[in-house]
Amino acid sequence: MITLYGIPNCDTVKKARVWLSEHGIEHRFHDFKKAGVPAEALTRWLDALGWETVINRKGTTWRGLDGAAKAAVTGATGAHALAMANASVIKRPIVEWDAAHGGDITAGFDATAWARRC
């Protein structure tokens, strides 16, 4: 089963969920706001994608952080701590694809790439 992680009111997450539904692709949605960020999943994402991809340094949440919080993110350990404390800093959506759809992990929504995959 595909798992899509994110925040329900995020426009990109909304687009991704609609795309999957419109294409008849069964998936599970994990809401960071209700269920939190699973620490072991975050470790998988950081290992697979790198902290520079998982942490959204272009978003409003990152821009709103103080300098010390930003400076503490120099690698996976700092990124993990920040993301556990503030899920909104994670690039969305994070998708853990099932084996039928590549079996890997992606960050963000790209309809063209998803169409190739599905």
C-alpha positions in Angstrom: 0.0 0.0 0.0 1.2 3.5 -0.9 1.5 5.8 2.1 1.3 9.6 1.5 2.5 11.7 4.4 1.6 15.3 4.9 -0.7 18.0 6.2 -4.2 18.0 4.9 -4.5 21.7 4.3 -1.3 21.9 2.3 -2.1 22.7 -1.3 0.5 20.3 -2.7 -0.7 17.5 -0.5 -4.3 18.2 -1.7 -3.2 18.0 -5.4 -1.3 14.8 -4.8 -4.2 13.1 -3.0 -6.6 14.2 -5.7 -4.2 12.9 -8.4 -3.9 9.5 -6.8 -7.7 9.2 -6.4 -8.4 10.3 -9.9 -6.1 7.7 -11.2 -7.7 5.0 -9.1 -4.5 4.4 -7.0 -5.2 3.1 -3.6 -3.3 4.8 -0.9 -3.2 5.6 2.8 -2.9 9.2 4.1 -0.8 9.8 7.2 -1.7 13.2 8.7 1.2 14.8 10.5 -1.2 17.1 12.5 -3.2 14.2 13.9 -0.8 11.3 14.0 2.6 13.1 14.3 5.7 12.3 12.4 6.8 8.6 12.8 10.4 8.8 13.9 11.4 5.6 12.2 9.8 6.8 8.9 11.6 10.1 9.2 14.9 8.2 9.5 14.0 6.2 6.3 13.3 9.4 4.4 16.5 11.1 5.5 18.5 8.0 4.6 16.8 7.6 1.2 16.5 11.3 0.1 19.1 13.2 2.2 18.2 16.0 4.7 18.5 18.6 2.0 15.5 17.1 0.2 13.4 16.2 3.3 13.7 19.6 4.9 11.9 22.3 3.0 14.2 25.3 3.3 12.2 27.4 0.8 8.9 27.3 2.8 7.4 29.8 5.2 8.1 27.5 8.2 11.8 27.4 7.6 11.9 31.2 7.0 10.1 31.7 10.3 12.7 29.8 12.3 15.3 31.6 14.3 18.9 31.5 13.3 19.9 29.1 15.9 17.3 26.5 14.8 18.4 26.8 11.2 22.1 26.6 12.2 21.5 23.4 14.1 20.5 21.6 10.8 23.8 20.7 9.3 23.1 17.0 8.8 20.6 14.2 9.2 20.7 14.3 13.1 19.8 18.0 13.2 17.2 17.6 10.5 15.6 14.7 12.4 15.4 16.7 15.6 13.9 19.8 13.8 11.3 17.7 11.9 10.2 15.9 15.0 9.7 19.2 16.7 8.1 20.9 13.8 6.5 18.7 11.1 5.7 21.7 8.9 9.3 22.0 7.9 9.1 18.6 6.1 8.8 18.9 2.3 5.3 17.6 1.3 4.1 15.2 0.4 6.5 12.4 1.3 5.4 9.2 -0.4 6.5 5.7 0.4 5.6 3.8 -2.8 4.6 0.2 -2.8 6.6 -2.4 -4.8 4.1 -2.2 -7.7 4.9 1.5 -8.1 8.7 1.5 -7.6 9.0 0.7 -3.9 11.0 3.9 -3.2 10.4 7.2 -1.4 9.8 10.6 -3.0 9.3 14.1 -1.8 6.9 16.6 -3.4 4.4 16.2 -6.1 5.2 15.9 -9.8 2.3 14.7 -11.9 4.5 13.8 -14.9 6.9 11.7 -12.8 4.0 10.1 -11.0 2.3 9.2 -14.3 5.4 7.5 -15.5 5.6 5.5 -12.2 1.9 4.5 -12.2 
